[in-house]
Amino acid sequence: MSLYTGIIEKYRDRLPVTADTPVISLNEGNTPLIELRNLPRLIKKKVRIFGKFEGLNPTGSFKDRGMTMAVTKAVEAGAKAIICASTGNTSAAAAAYAARAGIACFVLIPEGKIALGKLSQAMMHGSVVIQIRGNFDDGMRLVQELAKTTPVNIVNSINPYRLQGQKTIAFEIIEALGDAPDYHALPVGNAGNISAHWTGYSEAVCESTRACGFCSGKCSYHKSKMATQRPIMLGYQASGAAPILRGRPVENPETVATAIRIGNPVSWQLAVAAQQESGGWFDECTDQEILHVQKLLAQTEGIFCEPASAISLAGVLKDLELGKIGEGSTIVCTLTGHGLKDPDTAIAQSTKPVTVDAEHGAIERVIREYLPEG
Ligand SMILES: *Cc1c(COP(=O)(O)O)cnc(C)c1O
């Protein structure tokens, strides 16, 4: 029997763990890479677009890849408590992995600005949820101060183990496609994930015998490189929360995509390095564009991602239209989180249910009204 038991076991040669490290896992990773078959036809472009559906991780977002590493290393170091600032998904993941590890978890969230599903997760897993009258950036600053005065271990993406875990997404994509794609698009909030993707892709093309510093060149990947190329990285920010596009922090970030409602990203420099080294670019999408593509993806491909995730595809569709991405390209979009996380936003933009009497004729009239023609 060979059960899949999560990213640390699968990629232990490429991660900073030893045989004695107590692995805290919920079997995260191994998410499907789904080819979008209807959209290229709809937009009349000869391209292959894939969605890496990270919404199918144990707590419904890619944060689980980072959290398994961060909590594993915290436990290894003897930590009894972790803390994070969160727009929602980090708190959900931290709460779940802390529960699994049997340690305490404190989460700081912006009052009233987190999606309902994410809040329910943090509460249900038994973390101490602290709502602050401030935004994510305030929470991020406070968490760093609190880690100096209390015995809590930060599990935000300034914790380098988070990015180590998250880099494994690149390995999975290469394994699925047989090589790296030409383009890789993703949302940029605190900017850790784009940096982690780039680290993963970079290690995958490395043949050096002492590349990553963790395995001393002994791992199988270093003997045979996994990929022949690295993708061009495309990072998209919401127009109301686009500090990298503006070239300065945004004081009061606003967007319906609450997961990327961040005005001063912690990994700003790393993200710019990934963009520059890959020859990629940053761009922005409006809330209207984000919601339109979230719905388009749900209704043409059957994939329900959260608003922040949809920006990766929204940006790609725009750049295909503009000719910035050429025909013949293979493109991967990271669909970072599940649409069920944010039911309010989904319901607000969908057709309301039709209410009729529990009667054959009434329902048949509705069916005839909505049947496709012909
Ligand atoms: C955290 C998150 C992001 C942003 O990732 P960063 O690493 O902060 O840039 C995007 N989408 C979802 C669903 C997230 O949870």
The ligand as a Tripos MOL2 file, in Angstrom:
@<TRIPOS>MOLECULE
LIG
   15    15     1     0     0
SMALL
NO_CHARGES

@<TRIPOS>ATOM
      1 C1         -3.2650   34.0640    0.5040 C.3       1 LIG1
      2 C2         -4.0510   34.0540   -0.7510 C.ar      1 LIG1
      3 C3         -3.6320   34.7390   -1.9100 C.ar      1 LIG1
      4 C4         -2.4370   35.6220   -1.9410 C.3       1 LIG1
      5 O1         -1.2250   34.9280   -1.7940 O.3       1 LIG1
      6 P1          0.0860   35.7290   -1.3460 P.3       1 LIG1
      7 O2          1.0950   34.7110   -1.0920 O.co2     1 LIG1
      8 O3         -0.3100   36.4810   -0.1020 O.co2     1 LIG1
      9 O4          0.4190   36.6640   -2.4460 O.co2     1 LIG1
     10 C5         -4.3860   34.6070   -3.0670 C.ar      1 LIG1
     11 N1         -5.5160   33.8550   -3.0900 N.ar      1 LIG1
     12 C6         -5.9540   33.1960   -2.0000 C.ar      1 LIG1
     13 C7         -7.1980   32.4000   -2.1080 C.3       1 LIG1
     14 C8         -5.2340   33.2640   -0.8120 C.ar      1 LIG1
     15 O5         -5.6920   32.6100    0.2660 O.3       1 LIG1
@<TRIPOS>BOND
     1     1     2 1
     2     2     3 ar
     3     2    14 ar
     4     3     4 1
     5     3    10 ar
     6     4     5 1
     7     5     6 1
     8     6     7 2
     9     6     8 1
    10     6     9 1
    11    10    11 ar
    12    11    12 ar
    13    12    13 1
    14    12    14 ar
    15    14    15 1
@<TRIPOS>SUBSTRUCTURE
     1 LIG1         1 GROUP 0 **** ****
